[in-house]
Amino acid sequence: MPGWLDDFLWTYQNLVHALGINGLLALSMYVVLAVGQLSLGQAAFMGLGAYSSAIMTLKFKLPFLLVLPASCIAPALFALAIGAPTLRLSGVYLAIATIGLGEVLRAVYINVDWLGGALGLSGIPDSAEFWMIYGLLGVAVVALWLVGRSGIGRAMEAIREDETAAQVLGINLARYRLGALLTSAVLAGLAGALGAHSSSFIGPNEYGFEPAVTILSFALLGGSGTPLGPVLGAWILTLLPELLRGFSDLRLVFNGLIIVLVVLFLPAGLLGVRMRRRAA
Amino acid sequence: MISKFNYGLLRSQEKVVGSRGLLAPGGSRAEPWWGAGQRPAGLPSPAVGGYSGAMLAQQLVNGVLLGASYALFALGFTLMFGVLRVINLTYGFYFSAGAFVALFLTRDAGFGIWAALPLAAAAAGVIAVVLDWLLLARLRRQGAPELASLMVTLGGVLALYSAATAVLGPDIRRLPPGLVAGAPFEFFGLRVSTPQLLVLVASFVLVGALIWLLHGTRLGLAIRAMAEKPDAAGLMGIDTGRTAALVSFVSGCLAGAGGVLIGLNFNAIQPYMGESMMLRGFVVVIVGGLGDIRGALIAGLALGVVEVLTAGYVSSGLKEAVAFAILVAVLWTRPSGLFGRPTLRRA
């Protein structure tokens, strides 16, 4: 690595890591939106990944290269428990069932001493490297792009545009949706583990309602036509508060307003292009 | 029910770790008011009598009284969904708004609680109509998918809560003392505080008024017709835009009244109180069945009892988790609600 890049990464390490991690989170939202569902549990899945990975590192002393893949297990199990019953129903049920998840888990983290209680877990080693975060982000973008171009992506788009028509075409709605939710939980869990291992501290208040809405605003601002849109949205919304330091109190107001304005006036998002496919 | 941690510690910790540049700091608000082991004034401590039959009876009474406020809150939410077919997440904000209007009226303007309660409810109703017009009317006209309206209210409510917190501060505020005078009542050795009694009476009155409105007036007929089939209702000469505004107003009033009564009962008011309440609202409307008023009443009372028993015999910090486990269990077994028809409305 050239010297200037090393210096740059050292100075802005937190921000550079946050950009990559938030990109992963935006992708995890994108996968669910791509099948016409809304999950408000992305922050909770991220928290589960963060907590389970921190426990594995701190209490069981496992190496990070083992901890990172294992951190998807807890979020995936929760996604299965909530997604399996709700994804058969209309879209509002998944949203309702997941919106409370973050707050509920927060109460659990606070009240269980083994999980650090109100103080959270600290002293997590700084083992998340630049190449891990951006490697995963790159792999996720490429994989989602390839899936999006394939028949699976076509089926997902059909589900999003018209459920009934998709069903008539023989697409198994519940299976595609559950697959999407599991993928998104895994991505969020990985992002949580990487976040925990690049900030040395995690607390119970970091994975509640507000981060969940923030993640949604990443995906909506960027637009969910291609995987690049959400990543762009995440980067804009991560960099913006750094540039507008003075308005930090109003950052969440801003995020909320972005969702309102984008849904009302810019439904396709900033990168509103659709994926190109060969004719079937 | 004594909380395990102390506030000062948590707050200072949040300040240290607050700004990480990663997502929201999450430390911008105070602990939800029931997480702190707040309990309605004038209740005997459960630790005093030990785990006896008398304590169980007292817990059941407390649970029903708490549940009445949950039912009241969830009623407006389920009405809004039943008629407008929208999960309106700004609903929790009306609850906070009602409590704050009552706080300003009683503390700064010298109103009594009997004048402040209807005024605060009406103010919350007006806020509900304005927000419905700003956020949802346009989507309704376009016939947008239900997730679009859910997302728009989600963004709206985050902006509203954060703006309210920025303006009013995250601190817990208290209503002026002596608003509702009187020592706790005793019935057969069971104690009921005056605010609790007020919640119960007000819930009965408001629920009765709602049922009368829906089933005893022409307006109610229009609302029910619109709930059944909006297009047909429009063709029958019902002004659907005005009916939607009216439903928003009534729901907002119910939420606002709930906010005042619960603020009074727990004597703790802060901007995010509506969000914690929404969690209960979701459990109640899912368990009772989305859009089902009778179901919301029963489920609200039941949730109150379950929460109080969990807090009394297990741990006060885990009552959210228990409520949520019930929500997931109902979704697995009876997704149209405990009292719902077996056929599902698939979108």
Interface residues (C-beta under 8 A of the other chain):
Chain A: N14 L15 H17 A18 I21 N22 L25 G36 Q37 L38 L40 A43 A81 I82 A84 P85 T86 R88 L89 S90 G91 V92 Y93 A95 I96 A97 I99 G100 L101 E103 V104 A107 V108 I110 N111 G117 A118 L119 G120 E163 G195 S199 F201 G203 N205 E206 Y207 G208 F209 E210 P211 V213 T214 I215 L216 S217 L220 T238 P241 E242 S248 D249 L250 R251 L252 V253 F254 N255 G256 L257 I258 I259 V260 V263 L264 P267
Chain B: K4 F5 L9 L10 Q13 E14 V17 S19 R20 G21 L22 L23 A24 P25 G26 G27 S28 P32 G35 I87 L89 L135 R138 L139 P145 E146 L147 A148 L150 M151 V152 L154 G155 G156 V157 L158 A159 L160 Y161 S162 A163 A166 E275 S276 M278 L279 F282 V283 I286 L290 S315 G317 L318 K319 E320 A321 A323 F324 L327 V328 L331 W332 P335 L344 R345 R346 A347
